Amino acid sequence: MGKSQRNTAKEQYTPLPYAQLKSEAWRSLSGAAVKVWLELHTRYNGSNNGKVHLSLNEAAENLGLGKATVQRAFVELETKGFLKLEKRGNWYSRRAHDWRLTTKPMHTTKGKDAATQDWHHWRRPRKTEHGSQADPSPNMTGPLQNQRPCARSA
């Protein structure tokens, strides 16, 4: 193929660094959260971080997910440090939330701020031993036992 026939259009892509792929935060994401994260990255143009929009309806329709699943995915991505809510949307004004992708730099009036990579700090909650006597549960879930024996009538 000669130079004149090559495709010179720049393709946009989303890098997935090994550090991110091998992190606890990434590996604990649900499939829906990964789909939402990738969809948000398709809306990032290199200078709109902090103003990336994706409504629940649009995500549900484009990704083949339910609205409640999409809502949980947004919460999960924010909790685990992949997204940051910059400005709440308004249902009456038909305006979606403004999201910041923590994996991308942010352009401000003062210049360019580096990506915060908040997902680095997320850790999976530690499991506790079940049935531990160190911290007994105040709510008993087993069968109730009589404190006093019942008197039988003879």
N, C-alpha and C positions, 0 to 999 in steps of 0.2 A: 504494500500500500504506500503510495507516494505521499509527500508532505501535504499536497493540496487536498487529498482525500481524507486526511485525519480529522477526527472530531475535536475541534479546539474549544468546545464549550466546557467550562469548569463544572464538574459534578460536585455536589455538596454531599458530605458524608459525616457520620458521627463516630468519632474514635471511641473505642472501648479499651482503655489501658488495662493491662494485667492487674495492676494494683487494685483497680476498681472491681474487676471481674472476680478476683480472689478474696475480696473483702467480705466480712461477716454481713455487712449491710446489704450488699448486692445479692449474695447467695441466699439471703433470707427473704428476698422480695417475692411476692406472688407473681404469677404469670400476668395477671391483669395490670399490676403495677409496672412491670417491664414494658408492656404494650403502651400504657399511658406515657411513660417516660420517653419511649422512642417517638411517639406521636408528637409530644411537646418539642422534641429536638428537630423534627421536620419543620417546625414553625419558627425556629431560631434562625435568624439571617446574618448573624455576626455582629449586629449592633443593637438588637432589640431585647437583650436580656433584662429582665425586670418588667418587661411588658409583653411576655409571651402569653397568648390567650388560647384557651381550649375549654369550651363549655361542657357541662355534663352531657347534654343532649347530643352535641356534636361528637364527643368521644364515644358515647354509647353507640351511635349510629355508625361511625367510621370503623370502630374496633369490634363490633358485634358483641358488645357487653351490655349488661343491664345498668341502669343509672345508679342503683345502689352499689353495685360492684365498682363502678368508676369512682364513686364518692369514696369508698373504702380505699381504693388505689391511691387517690390523691392524699388522703390522710396518711397512708403508709409511706408514701414517698416523702412527705413533709417530716414525719416522725423520724425516719431513718436518714434524713439529711440530704436527700437528692433534690428537693425543691424547697423554696422559701416563698411564702405568700407576701407579695409586695403591696398589693392594693386589692381590697375586697371588691367583688363585682356587685351588681345591683340587678336583681331579678326584674324589677319594674322598668328599669331603663334598658333591659335586654343587653347587659354588659357582663362579660365573663371576668373572672378574677385575673389579675396580673401576677404572673409567676416569674420567679428568678430561678434559673437552672444553676445549682451550686457547682456544676462541673465546667461552667463557662465563665469568661471574664465579663465584667459589668462596665459599660461605658457610662460615665457620669460627666457633668459639666466641668469637673476638675481633671478629667482624663480617664484612664482605664484602670479599674480595680481588678486585681487578680481573682481568679475563681476561688471560692472559699473552701470547696471540697469538704463540706460538713459531714458527709457520710463516713469520713475517716474516724470520727469520734463515736459513732454508734456502736454499742455492744449489745449482744443478745443478753436478755435477763437471765440470771443464774437460776437453775432449777433448785428447788428445796427438796429435802427428803420428806416423803410422805410418812405420816405417822410419827413424826419426831415428837419426843416428849419435851424438848427444849422450849417449844413455843406452841402449846396446845391451843387448838381452835376453840374460841368461846362458844361456837355453835356446834352442838353435837349432831352428827348425822346418823348415828346408829340408833338401834331400838332403845326406847326408854325402859328403864328398870325400876321396879318398885323399891322404895327406900325401906318400907316396913313390910314384913310378911302379912298377908291377909289372914284374918281370923276366919276359920271355917266354922260354919254352924253345924253341929252334930245332931 
